[in-house]
Amino acid sequence: MNIITIVGARPQFIKAAAVSAALLRTGSITERLLHTGQHFDDNMSSVFFRELGIPEPHWNLGISGGWHGAMTGAQLAGIETVLQEQTPDLVLVYGDTNSTLAGALASAKLHIPVAHVEAGLRSFNRRMPEEVNRVLTDHVSQWLFAPTQAAVDNLKREGMEGEQVHCVGDVMYDAALHFSEVARARGKPTPAALAAAGRPYALATMHRAENTDDPHRLRVIVEALSALSAEIDVVCPLHPRTRGAIERLGLGLAAQAGMHWIDPVGYLDMIKMEQSAQLIVTDSGGVQKEAFFFHRPCVTLRDETEWVELLDAGWNRLAPPQSSATLLAACRTALGSSGRPVNPYGEGDAAARIARILQETLA
């Protein structure tokens, strides 16, 4: 049984680390990785493969940058060439990036079955490119591996139910459980511990186009974080595209007491930073969940989120960056808070369940 797994962005590397290990343990599935190159530099790509023990990709298309249509189209063409040569039994895709959609479309047009991990998530905001990617991917997939019951309900409303839908839990939870122990065993200081000199800190990340491509929203975020840093140290690993957008706005990234702009970090350092933070501020879906996994309050820099169960339980709160004063107030309110004890993401065995289902149905 031959599977080609398509990845392109750092959240997909994390998910693939858990599932690829489970596929290998079956003894009957041969998996090869195709990296589109969407995240390409060492801090955004190579370090993840090294730290997470993922085999080097068999193919790296080196496709990144440009408008969404151009990137997706180039990836589609490159993936199609590989699939025509290799004729796998199945293509496995993750999440909601351009790489996800390109892999799903290329496979569907070649009549190769598609399995979508993290199926059924919905923000109900079609202005988000991620929402378009995930909806289209779900509708061409034969296996829909949903992380939550809410995701299953979303699929059912769109006419997808029955044997193709499997509520397996969240593979990000699998990864967090495993790699938090790996990170702890490494024992070396993280960039956050160095930057914040051992003081309590908030951890902030931002990368979504809705924030980085909107000058007003980006200005609000930077101003609110700078104001927050007068009260608690703020450590912000910057995606290269985000750094460029901030610099183009002339907001400046000069060092100031309490505000620490740093380069992107590997996954192991990131989860150590999350575990130690007093507050997490982010527009990342994955980081929202990791905040919950490590029982840290979270403020989400978006108008909506796919992970609605964390809002309901009080671990997360939405703070659309329209006003720096409002965003700062949300951060102050979240500091020191906690939510209700809930367990919406399974038991940490999602990857094993995915591998077992594929092994049984493809045998």
C-alpha positions as CSV (number, residue, x, y, z in Angstrom):
1,M,0.0,0.0,0.0
2,N,1.6,3.2,-1.2
3,I,0.7,6.6,0.2
4,I,2.0,10.0,-0.8
5,T,1.6,12.7,1.9
6,I,1.6,16.3,0.8
7,V,2.9,19.0,3.2
8,G,4.0,22.6,2.8
9,A,3.7,24.6,6.0
10,R,4.9,24.2,9.5
11,P,1.6,23.1,11.1
12,Q,1.4,20.3,8.6
13,F,4.9,19.1,9.5
14,I,3.8,18.7,13.1
15,K,0.7,16.8,12.2
16,A,2.6,14.6,9.8
17,A,5.1,13.7,12.5
18,A,2.4,12.0,14.5
19,V,0.6,10.3,11.6
20,S,3.7,9.2,9.7
21,A,5.0,7.4,12.8
22,A,1.7,5.6,13.2
23,L,1.6,4.6,9.5
24,L,5.2,3.2,9.8
25,R,4.1,1.1,12.7
26,T,1.4,-0.7,10.6
27,G,4.2,-2.5,8.8
28,S,2.0,-2.6,5.6
29,I,1.9,1.0,4.5
30,T,4.7,2.7,2.6
31,E,4.6,6.5,2.9
32,R,6.6,9.1,1.0
33,L,6.5,12.8,1.6
34,L,6.1,15.5,-1.0
35,H,7.0,19.0,0.3
36,T,5.6,21.8,-1.9
37,G,8.1,24.3,-0.4
38,Q,5.5,26.7,0.8
39,H,7.5,27.2,4.0
40,F,11.1,27.0,2.8
41,D,13.7,28.6,5.0
42,D,15.5,26.7,7.8
43,N,13.5,28.3,10.7
44,M,10.2,27.6,8.9
45,S,10.9,24.1,7.4
46,S,14.1,22.2,7.7
47,V,14.4,22.5,11.5
48,F,10.9,20.9,11.9
49,F,12.0,17.8,9.9
50,R,15.2,17.5,12.1
51,E,13.5,18.1,15.4
52,L,10.4,16.0,14.8
53,G,12.2,13.0,13.3
54,I,10.3,13.2,10.0
55,P,12.1,11.6,7.1
56,E,13.4,14.0,4.5
57,P,10.8,14.5,1.7
58,H,11.2,12.5,-1.4
59,W,10.2,15.5,-3.4
60,N,10.5,19.2,-2.7
61,L,8.9,21.4,-5.3
62,G,10.4,24.6,-4.0
63,I,7.2,26.6,-4.7
64,S,6.5,29.6,-2.4
65,G,5.5,33.2,-2.5
66,G,3.2,35.0,-4.9
67,W,-0.5,35.5,-5.0
68,H,-2.7,32.6,-3.8
69,G,-3.8,31.6,-7.3
70,A,-0.3,31.6,-8.7
71,M,1.1,29.6,-5.8
72,T,-1.8,27.1,-5.8
73,G,-1.6,26.7,-9.6
74,A,2.1,26.1,-9.6
75,Q,1.8,23.6,-6.8
76,L,-1.1,21.8,-8.6
77,A,1.0,21.4,-11.7
78,G,4.1,20.1,-9.8
79,I,2.1,17.7,-7.7
80,E,0.2,16.4,-10.7
81,T,3.5,15.5,-12.4
82,V,4.7,13.5,-9.4
83,L,1.3,11.7,-9.0
84,Q,1.3,10.7,-12.7
85,E,4.7,9.2,-12.3
86,Q,4.1,7.4,-9.0
87,T,0.4,6.4,-9.1
88,P,0.0,6.0,-5.3
89,D,-3.0,4.2,-3.8
90,L,-3.9,7.2,-1.7
91,V,-2.9,10.9,-1.2
92,L,-2.9,12.2,2.4
93,V,-3.4,16.0,3.0
94,Y,-3.6,18.1,6.1
95,G,-5.4,21.2,7.2
96,D,-6.2,24.2,5.0
97,T,-3.2,25.7,3.2
98,N,-2.7,26.2,-0.5
99,S,-0.6,23.0,-0.5
100,T,-3.7,21.1,0.9
101,L,-6.0,22.3,-1.9
102,A,-3.4,21.8,-4.6
103,G,-2.8,18.2,-3.4
104,A,-6.5,17.4,-3.2
105,L,-7.3,18.8,-6.6
106,A,-4.4,17.2,-8.4
107,S,-5.4,13.8,-6.9
108,A,-9.1,14.1,-7.6
109,K,-8.5,14.9,-11.2
110,L,-6.3,11.9,-11.5
111,H,-8.9,9.7,-9.7
112,I,-6.5,9.0,-6.8
113,P,-8.4,8.8,-3.5
114,V,-7.8,11.6,-1.0
115,A,-7.7,11.5,2.8
116,H,-8.1,14.8,4.6
117,V,-6.8,15.1,8.2
118,E,-8.5,17.9,10.1
119,A,-11.6,17.8,8.0
120,G,-14.8,19.6,8.8
121,L,-13.4,22.8,10.4
122,R,-15.4,25.9,9.5
123,S,-15.0,29.6,10.3
124,F,-18.0,30.4,8.0
125,N,-15.9,33.3,6.6
126,R,-15.4,32.7,2.9
127,R,-13.0,35.8,2.8
128,M,-10.4,33.6,4.5
129,P,-8.4,31.7,1.9
130,E,-8.1,28.9,4.4
131,E,-11.8,28.5,4.6
132,V,-12.1,28.1,0.8
133,N,-9.2,25.6,0.9
134,R,-10.7,23.4,3.6
135,V,-14.2,23.4,2.1
136,L,-13.1,22.4,-1.3
137,T,-10.7,19.8,0.0
138,D,-13.4,18.1,2.1
139,H,-15.7,17.9,-0.9
140,V,-13.2,15.9,-3.0
141,S,-12.0,13.6,-0.2
142,Q,-12.9,10.0,0.3
143,W,-11.7,9.9,3.9
144,L,-12.6,12.7,6.2
145,F,-10.8,12.6,9.5
146,A,-12.5,15.1,11.8
147,P,-10.9,16.3,15.0
148,T,-14.1,17.1,16.9
149,Q,-17.8,16.4,17.0
150,A,-18.4,20.0,15.9
151,A,-16.4,19.3,12.7
152,V,-18.5,16.1,12.1
153,D,-21.7,18.2,12.5
154,N,-20.3,20.7,9.9
155,L,-19.7,18.0,7.4
156,K,-23.1,16.5,7.9
157,R,-24.7,19.9,7.2
158,E,-22.9,19.9,3.8
159,G,-24.1,16.4,2.9
160,M,-21.0,14.4,4.0
161,E,-21.7,11.6,6.5
162,G,-21.6,7.9,6.8
163,E,-18.6,5.7,6.3
164,Q,-16.4,8.5,4.8
165,V,-16.5,10.6,8.0
166,H,-14.4,9.5,11.1
167,C,-14.2,11.5,14.3
168,V,-10.7,10.4,15.3
169,G,-9.6,13.3,17.6
170,D,-6.9,15.9,17.0
171,V,-3.4,14.8,15.8
172,M,-2.1,18.1,17.2
173,Y,-3.0,16.8,20.7
174,D,-1.0,13.6,19.9
175,A,2.0,15.7,18.9
176,A,1.7,18.0,21.9
177,L,1.6,15.1,24.4
178,H,4.7,13.5,22.8
179,F,6.9,16.4,21.9
180,S,6.3,18.3,25.2
181,E,8.2,15.5,26.9
182,V,10.9,15.6,24.2
183,A,11.3,19.3,24.7
184,R,11.4,19.0,28.4
185,A,14.1,16.3,28.1
186,R,16.3,18.6,26.0
187,G,16.6,20.9,28.9
188,K,18.3,23.8,27.0
189,P,17.0,27.3,27.5
190,T,14.6,28.6,25.0
191,P,14.8,31.9,23.1
192,A,12.0,33.2,25.3
193,A,13.9,32.4,28.5
194,L,16.9,34.3,27.1
195,A,14.9,37.2,25.8
196,A,12.7,37.7,28.8
197,A,15.6,37.1,31.3
198,G,13.5,34.7,33.3
199,R,10.7,37.2,34.0
200,P,7.0,36.2,33.3
201,Y,6.0,36.9,29.7
202,A,3.3,36.7,27.2
203,L,3.9,34.9,23.9
204,A,2.5,36.4,20.7
205,T,2.4,35.1,17.1
206,M,0.8,36.6,14.0
207,H,0.9,35.4,10.4
208,R,-2.6,35.4,8.8
209,A,-3.1,37.6,5.8
210,E,-6.2,39.1,7.3
211,N,-3.9,40.7,9.9
212,T,-0.5,41.1,8.1
213,D,-2.0,42.5,4.9
214,D,-4.3,45.0,6.6
215,P,-2.3,48.0,7.7
216,H,-4.9,49.1,10.3
217,R,-5.1,45.7,11.9
218,L,-1.4,45.2,11.9
219,R,-0.8,48.6,13.5
220,V,-3.4,47.8,16.2
221,I,-1.7,44.5,17.0
222,V,1.8,46.1,17.3
223,E,0.6,49.0,19.3
224,A,-1.3,46.8,21.7
225,L,1.6,44.4,22.2
226,S,4.0,47.3,22.8
227,A,1.6,48.7,25.4
228,L,1.2,45.3,27.0
229,S,5.0,45.0,27.3
230,A,5.0,47.8,29.8
231,E,3.1,45.5,32.1
232,I,4.5,42.1,31.3
233,D,7.3,41.1,28.9
234,V,6.1,40.1,25.4
235,V,8.0,37.7,23.2
236,C,7.0,37.7,19.6
237,P,8.6,35.2,17.1
238,L,8.1,36.9,13.7
239,H,7.1,35.1,10.5
240,P,9.4,36.6,7.8
241,R,6.4,38.0,5.9
242,T,5.1,39.6,9.1
243,R,8.4,41.2,9.8
244,G,8.5,42.7,6.3
245,A,4.9,44.0,6.6
246,I,5.7,45.7,9.9
247,E,8.8,47.3,8.5
248,R,7.0,48.5,5.4
249,L,4.5,50.3,7.7
250,G,7.4,52.0,9.4
251,L,6.3,50.8,12.8
252,G,9.8,49.8,13.7
253,L,11.1,46.8,15.6
254,A,13.6,48.6,17.7
255,A,14.4,47.0,21.1
256,Q,12.3,48.4,23.9
257,A,12.1,47.3,27.5
258,G,9.8,44.3,27.8
259,M,9.2,43.9,24.0
260,H,11.2,41.1,22.4
261,W,10.9,40.6,18.6
262,I,12.7,37.4,17.7
263,D,13.2,35.1,14.6
264,P,10.9,32.1,14.1
265,V,11.8,29.1,16.4
266,G,11.5,25.4,16.0
267,Y,8.6,23.4,17.3
268,L,10.3,22.1,20.4
269,D,11.4,25.6,21.5
270,M,7.9,26.9,20.6
271,I,6.1,24.5,22.9
272,K,8.5,25.2,25.7
273,M,7.7,28.8,25.3
274,E,4.0,28.1,25.3
275,Q,4.3,26.0,28.4
276,S,6.0,28.8,30.3
277,A,4.0,31.8,29.0
278,Q,1.5,33.5,31.3
279,L,-0.6,34.4,28.2
280,I,-0.7,33.5,24.5
281,V,-1.9,36.0,21.9
282,T,-2.2,34.6,18.4
283,D,-4.0,34.3,15.1
284,S,-2.8,30.7,14.6
285,G,-5.3,27.9,14.9
286,G,-2.7,25.4,16.0
287,V,-1.3,27.8,18.7
288,Q,-4.8,28.3,20.0
289,K,-5.1,24.6,20.7
290,E,-1.6,24.3,22.1
291,A,-2.4,27.1,24.6
292,F,-5.3,24.9,25.8
293,F,-3.2,21.7,25.8
294,F,-0.8,23.5,28.2
295,H,-3.6,25.2,30.2
296,R,-2.6,28.7,29.2
297,P,-5.2,31.5,28.6
298,C,-5.4,32.6,24.9
299,V,-6.5,35.8,23.1
300,T,-7.1,35.2,19.4
301,L,-6.5,38.0,16.9
302,R,-9.4,37.1,14.7
303,D,-13.1,37.8,14.1
304,E,-13.9,34.1,14.4
305,T,-12.3,30.8,15.1
306,E,-12.8,27.2,14.0
307,W,-12.1,26.0,17.5
308,V,-15.4,27.1,19.0
309,E,-15.2,24.7,21.9
310,L,-12.4,26.6,23.5
311,L,-14.4,29.8,23.4
312,D,-17.4,28.0,25.0
313,A,-15.1,26.6,27.8
314,G,-13.5,30.0,28.5
315,W,-9.9,29.1,27.6
316,N,-9.9,31.3,24.5
317,R,-11.4,34.7,23.7
318,L,-11.7,36.5,20.4
319,A,-10.3,40.0,20.1
320,P,-10.5,41.3,16.5
321,P,-7.7,43.9,16.1
322,Q,-9.9,46.9,15.4
323,S,-8.7,49.0,18.4
324,S,-5.4,48.8,20.3
325,A,-7.3,49.8,23.5
326,T,-9.8,47.0,23.1
327,L,-7.1,44.4,22.3
328,L,-5.0,45.5,25.3
329,A,-8.1,45.2,27.6
330,A,-8.7,41.7,26.3
331,C,-5.1,40.7,27.1
332,R,-5.4,42.2,30.6
333,T,-8.6,40.3,31.2
334,A,-7.1,37.0,30.0
335,L,-4.0,37.2,32.1
336,G,-4.4,34.9,35.1
337,S,-7.7,33.4,33.8
338,S,-8.6,29.8,33.2
339,G,-11.4,27.9,31.6
340,R,-13.6,24.9,32.4
341,P,-12.1,21.4,32.4
342,V,-13.1,20.0,29.0
343,N,-11.6,17.3,26.7
344,P,-12.9,17.9,23.1
345,Y,-9.9,16.6,21.2
346,G,-9.7,12.9,22.0
347,E,-7.3,10.8,24.0
348,G,-4.1,11.5,22.2
349,D,-4.5,8.5,19.8
350,A,-5.8,10.2,16.7
351,A,-2.8,9.2,14.6
352,A,-3.1,5.6,15.5
353,R,-6.8,5.6,14.7
354,I,-6.2,7.2,11.3
355,A,-3.5,4.6,10.4
356,R,-5.8,1.7,11.5
357,I,-8.7,3.0,9.4
358,L,-6.6,3.4,6.3
359,Q,-5.0,0.0,6.8
360,E,-8.4,-1.7,7.2
361,T,-10.1,0.0,4.3
362,L,-7.2,-0.2,1.8
363,A,-6.3,-3.8,2.6
